[in-house]
Amino acid sequence: MSFKIFRRLPLFLRFGLILPLFPALLASAHPPQATASCGNGIYANERETVAVYDREIEPGERIPYYVFVDGRRGALSNSEAALRCVSRRWQAALDLELEQIQTVETDTVFRSGELNLAGRLIEPAGERGPARSLVVFVHGSESTPTVGNSYYPLLLAAQGVSVFVYDKRGTGQSEGEYTQNFEILAGDVVAASAEARRLAQGRYERFGLFGGSQGGWVAPLAANRVSAQFLVIGFGLVLAPVEEDAEQVYDELRRAGYGDAVLADARDVTRATGEIVASHFTHGFGALAEVKERYSGEAWLQLIEGEFTGDVLRASEADLRRGIAGEFEDSEVLWRHDPMAVLRAIDVPQLWVIAANDTAAPGLVTHQRLSILQAEGFPITTALYPDTDHGMVEFERLPDGSRRYTQFTEGYFRLIADYMQDIRSPPYGRADIQTGPITE
């Protein structure tokens, strides 16, 4: 859940693609001609369902990808891809052909304040329509377009959910300036929700929001304003953004083998860096200088990255006073945002899906705080998936301590689609599911 400058650093951590961490996806490549003859969209047979789409890696650069509902994913240019085009028909496992699932897509432009935002409603058609539920897809912190650039809407529509997506302000075809101000972005969700309901009027029964990563801060802010009947959050946080950085630092040090004594010292560091960032680079410089001097001889200090602490530690005081810290960008983030207060004001059912080994958004404290809310009587369900990183991606641990990422965890896409439709059909892969009180 990064606050670095995405325009220069195209990380796709926000919704789980994490392309830089998947070199195997691009290995053994052959020319990506498959989508030209077989086509993008949703395809299925009696065993499998897959979304085929083009992912924008850089402006103007798109690469064909596939994601199965069961979590398998990859670049179609990979010679080991689980999907292939044969005689203009998609084939998957056991050489079974897949038939295209029909959808109805409606493009639109809607107003949010003074801005025009570009959106798209994707509805199941044929035997899968009309949908029981309509969901507005609340983006993460990426600065790439969402419309036509995400597998989520396709995988949800494949399972019978109508999905409204829109380009975040300042991205794609939407007007305005890119921002990570949660309050402003929540206002855009309100406008998107009104447009989604207008377009899908009479063709759905339940309405809700899905927020992934940074969307886990934004969607709850909009939930009551749009009268959502449910809320689904994937790999989000019940932490203030300034706390997220600190938790990442502690997680880094734990994985490096450091214990409680070092973590206690590291808290001095994150308090100092957090004060500078939370003040939007207006004060805290003396305290940071003192902490850097105190721990200057410690090897662990050099290992720290976090969301921003590493950048702040490496920056000169002169740069910090000008608001410059490496590739980190403030982007109007509400650093002291209180998600617990927001969630205590929401009484509709919520599903929070947590990656147990998330390096971008460590979920330990989030899981603990959601448990507190469950004990207080809020209708919150948590699903904790083991051996998963940000985006619900599974990995294998290599001898050098690094991770080899494999696929989206099995059961995740089915779980969120079922919850949106008020269906319960476990098991959902290896998820440890804990349910709070259910309200009528």
Number of C-alpha atoms within 10 A of each C-alpha: 27 24 19 22 17 17 12 9 10 19 22 22 21 23 26 19 22 18 18 13 15 16 11 17 22 17 13 11 15 11 9 15 12 19 20 11 13 18 16 17 20 24 23 21 15 9 9 15 21 28 26 26 24 20 21 18 15 13 11 6 9 13 15 19 24 23 24 25 24 18 21 18 22 24 26 28 21 20 17 16 18 17 27 22 18 13 9 13 15 24 21 20 11 6 11 14 20 20 15 20 21 18 21 13 15 13 14 15 16 18 15 18 11 8 16 16 25 24 24 23 25 24 29 23 18 10 9 17 19 18 21 17 22 29 30 27 24 29 27 25 22 26 22 23 23 27 19 18 18 21 23 18 26 28 25 24 26 27 20 25 27 31 28 28 28 30 23 30 24 17 20 19 18 21 18 14 11 17 18 21 15 22 16 15 24 21 19 23 28 21 18 27 27 13 21 26 18 10 16 19 11 9 16 18 12 16 22 25 28 24 24 28 27 27 28 25 29 28 29 24 23 24 25 16 13 18 14 21 17 22 24 26 25 25 30 28 29 25 23 16 26 23 20 24 27 24 24 23 26 23 23 19 21 14 11 12 9 14 12 11 8 16 17 11 14 21 15 17 24 26 18 23 26 25 19 22 23 18 12 18 20 14 15 18 17 10 16 23 14 13 19 17 9 13 16 12 10 11 9 16 18 13 13 22 19 22 24 28 26 21 20 25 24 14 16 15 17 10 13 22 17 11 19 18 24 18 14 19 18 21 15 13 19 17 21 14 18 14 18 16 10 16 20 11 13 18 16 20 22 27 23 25 27 30 28 21 22 21 19 22 31 29 27 17 15 20 21 12 16 21 19 13 17 18 13 12 14 24 20 24 21 21 22 21 25 18 17 23 28 29 27 29 25 22 19 13 11 9 7 6 10 10 15 15 20 19 21 25 26 21 18 23 20 20 21 21 22 18 19 26 21 14 11 11 10 12 12 19 14 15 21 14 16 13 15 19 14 13 10 6
